[in-house]
Amino acid sequence: MGALAYRPSGNDQSAIAARVLIVDDSPTETLAISTMLRRHGYQVLAATSGEEGIETARREQPDLVLMDVVMPGISGFQATRQLTREQATGHIPVVIISTKDQPTDRVWGLRQGAREYLCKPVLEQRLLQTIEQILTH
């Protein structure tokens, strides 16, 4: 599995590590996911709320966002909807990772614009496969 994203750099296409923004208010979850991603060569950014996640995505333009749902302030559903519908961030794929595991939660998350919906605790292999599939298509 590779952590490469292709971004144009001048006239050549150069491979650089994909940047993933984790939006989660749990330091434990953020550390666990960050560790998994870094082990596989991803660059990791983090935000602790939906509002901070939106601002970080606008400023940093990550290759992908991993979004928790249950957070103080705006929910991950609201943040996902805002990110996927804004011109400045609409091209950034969002994957929801949540403890909310009901079928209706999944449907709602996808309707907000998420490309995938994973339940916590997420298995490392499943997370990496999902990220790679989204970044290469």
Secondary structure, DSSP 4 states (H G I P E B T S, - for coil): ---EEEEEETTEEEEEEPEEEEE-S-HHHHHHHHHHHHHTT-EEEEESSHHHHHHHHHHH--SEEEE-S--SSS-HHHHHHHHHHSTTTTTS-EEEEES--SHHHHHHHHHTT-SEEEESSPPHHHHHHHHHHHHT-
